[in-house]
Amino acid sequence: MQEQAQEQAQAQVRWTDSSGTVRTATALVEPDTSKGATVRVRADRDGTVTSPPLTKPQAVTNGWFVGGMAVISVATGPYRSVPS
């Protein structure tokens, strides 16, 4: 993912949201994108440009990691210091 970010350039983007408000932001685009070209961006409900959602493999990996950490936590039990 880091390699992809290095191959992209920042550019000002402009779009009209569903309420008709024209919005602008900075987004990563391919370096050879010409001014005025159509690019796809993702924005949250407030109009802030965001990164795309996790891919299925990323979500599965995160799930396995969190699940594994939960199992380890339960298996080790609470840590208590024993007085000397």
N, C-alpha and C positions, 0 to 999 in steps of 0.2 A: 504494500500500500504506500509506503514511503517513496518508492521509486516512481509510482504514478504521480504523486504530488510534485516531484522534481521535474517531470516532463510536462507540467502544465504551467500556465501563466495566469496572473490575476487580471481581471478585466471588470469594468463597470457593466452591470446588466440592468435592464429595465423591463418591467412587466406590469400588467394590469391585473389586479386580483379580482375575485368573484364579486366584490362590492363596487368595482369600477375605479378603485383607487390605484393610481399609478405609483409604483414602488421602484426604488433603485437600491442596489447593493453591489458589493464586490464578490465575485465568484471565480473559481478556478476553471479555466477553459484550455483547450488545446492551443499550443503556441501559434499555430498557423490559422487560427480562426480570424476571419476578416471582420472589420467593424460593421455592425448592422446585421451580422449573421444570427440565425436563430440557434440558441443553445438551450439545453434543458437544465433547470435548476430546481431544487426542492426548497420549499419554504414552510415554516411552521404557521400556526394560526395567527401569529402576530406579524407575519411577513418577514421574519428573519430567515435568511438563507441557511440551510442546514445540510449536513452530510446525508447521504443516502442511508436507508435502513440496513441493518446487518443482513448479509447473505445467509442462506440456509446453513452452509457449513460453519460460518462464524457463530450463528446462534446455537448450533449443536455443540460446538466446542465450548462455548461459554456455559451451556447447561451442564455438560460433563464436568467441567472444572468446578462450578459451584456445588454440584452434587457430590463430587469427590471431597471437597473441603468439608461439606456437612458430615459425610461419613467419617472422616478423620476426626472431626470435632467430637462427634458422639462416641467414637471408639476410644478416644483418649480420656474422655470424662473430664470432670472439672478438676482443675489443678489446685491443690491445697498444699501449702507449706507446712511441713511437719516440724514442730518445735524440737530443738536439740536438747 
